[in-house]
């Protein structure tokens, strides 16, 4: 009986020490990635819990930032303050209990993906979580999931004022890029730049801030490219 008792005491001691050594937890509460509209600020949330009864300093590092061209830099909001985009290293006092933390992305109306890794450290404990968002184009919808070929349809209505709809089909899952150009070949708007599943899609293009005239829209999916023209009349 004594031989069994001593190892049991040692096991309890090990468990107690191991539990006591974990001073905080850092758990993402949102899915990865978070989907949202490209014309809004997108946030991904987590919970930081101080397991001790004391106030502890937690160091926060944002690494591997990746955003689309034209997006703002990534920002963060701790349980105490929100910080400007591009502020990637900080130490914050954390009181006992759970606290909300989030990473935010500003797509500036440009569809696409953004991601980063956040590492929180206190003493010898470091915990990392990946955060990501997908900025979906405003007004895109999937019409069908069964298509046989790559196709870019003529916009409707055409001529238009101030908005029109553009439909296209991709036969396989691929990264899709849809942009609008003026008659001189200058890009005026990115309508779509992200991974899509196979299917037929329709997206709305609003030209409120553009002058009357001829415009081109170009669709690329893998090696497939198609260009059509449209006319804005105000």
N, C-alpha and C positions, 0 to 999 in steps of 0.2 A: 504493500500500500504506500509506503514511504517513497519507493522508487517512482511510482506514478505521480505522486503529489508534487515532487520537486520540478519535473518537467512542466507540469501544469502551471505552476507558479511562474516559471520562466516564460511560458507562452503568454500569460496574462500581462506580464511586465512588458514584453515585446509589443503586444497590441496597444497597450496604454501609451507607450512612448511614441509609437508610430502615429496614433491618432492625435496625440498632443502636438506632434511636430507639424501637422498641417494647419497653417495659420489662416489660410483663406482659400476660396474657390473662385473660379472664373468660368462661367458657363454661358455659351451663346444660347439665347432664347428664341431667336428667329431662324427660319430655314436659311440655308446657304445654297444658291443666292436668293435674295429678296427681289421680287419683280415689282416694277412700278412705272409710272408715266415718265417719259423723258423730259417733260416740262415742269417737273417738280423735284424738290430735294428728296432723295431716297436715304432712309436710315435703316441700319441693321442693329438690333439690340442684344444685350447680354446682361447677366447679373453677376456682380462681384459681391461675395459674402465674406466679411471679416469674422472668422470663427473664434477670435479671442475676445476678451472683455476690455481690451485696451485699444487706443487709437494707434494705428500702424501706418507707416509711410509705404505706399505701393508705387513702384516705378513703372511707367507705361511707355512702351516703345511700339511705334507703327513701322513695319518693315514690308518690303516687297510691294510698294504701292503701284498699281497699274490702272490707268484710266484712258478713255478714248481721247483723241486729239480734240481740243475745244472744251473739255470738261475742266472744272476747277479741281485743284488738288483736294485730297481727302482730308476731312476734318474729324474731330472727336468731341463728344460731350461726356464728361465724367459725372459723378454723383454730386459735384460741387459747382462746376462751371462748364461752359462750352468754349472751345478754342478755335481760332481761325484756321482755315484750310492750310495744310503744309506744316503745322506744328506737331511734330512726330515724337518728341521726347519730353516726358513730364513726370514729376513725382507729386502725388496727391495724398494728403492725409485721409485715412479711411477709418471711420468709427465702427464700432461693433454692429454686426447684423448685415442684411442684404442691401445692395445699392444698385441702381440702374446705370448702365454704361451703353453708349452707342457710337457707332462710326457712321458719318454721313457723307454722301456723294451729291454733287450738283452737276447733272448732265448738260445743263444749259440748252435743253431742247434737242440734244444730239443722242439718238438711240445707240445702244451698245452695252458693253460690260465694264464693270469696275471691281477691283478686289484689293485686299491687303491682308497682312497678318498682324495681329496685335499680341504682344507679349507683356504680361504683368509679372513683376518680380518683387518679392519681399524676402530679405535674408537669403537663404539657400533655396527657396522655392520659386520656380518660374513656370508659368502656365501660358500656353499660346492657343489662340483661336483664329481661324480664318473667317473673314467677312467678305461677302460679295453681293453685288446688285446687278440686275439686268434692267436697263432703261428701255421700256417698250415704246415703239412709236405711237404717237397719239392718233387714234382712229383706225388702227390696223385690226383686221379681223380675218379669221380663216373661214373660207367658204366651203372647201371640200378637202378631204384627205386623200382622194384617189385621183392622180393625174398621170399622164403618160409621157409628157414632154415638157421641156423648158419653154416658157412662152411669156412674152410681155405684151399685154393688150393695149389698145389705144385708149387713152384717158376719156372719161365721160363725165359731164358734157365737154365738148370741144368745138368751138371756143368756149371759154369759161370765165366767170367772174363771181366771187373771188376764189371759189374752191372747186376742185374736181376730184374724181376718184380714179385711181390707177390699180388695175388688177394684173396679177402675174401668177405663173405656176412654176413650181420646181419639182421634178420627179423623185429626187432623193434629198435626204437631210444634208444641209450644207450651210456655209456662211454666206449670207446674202447682203448685197450692198446696193442700195437704190438712192441715186442722187439727182438733183435738178441743176441744170446749167443754163446760163443765158446764151444769147446768140454768138457771143465772143468766146464761149468755152469756159467762162468763169463759173465756178461752183457757187450756187446761191442757197442751197439747202440740202442737208442730208436727211432723207426720209427714213432710211433703214440701214443698219449696219450691225448685224448680229446673226447668230445661228438660228435657223428655222428648220422645222420638220418638213418632210415632203407634203405638198398640198397646194391648193389654190388660195391666194390671199388677195385682199383688197385693202388699199390704204388711201386715206384722204390727204390731199395736198391743198393747203391754204396759202394763197398768194396776196394776203392783205397788204403787205409792205412792199410789193414789187410793182414795177411800172408795166404798162401795157406793152405787148410785144410777143415775139416768138421765143419759146424756151424748149430745151431738150431734157428728157429724162432717160437715165442710163441704169440698166439692171445688170448686175453681175452675180453669178452663182457658180463657184468653181471656175471651170474653163469656159462657161457659157456667158456670153455678153449680148445684150440687145439694147438698141437706142431708138427712141421715138421722139417726135416733136409735138408740141401743143401750143395753143395760142391763148394768151390772156388779153381780154378786152375789157377796159374799164370806161 
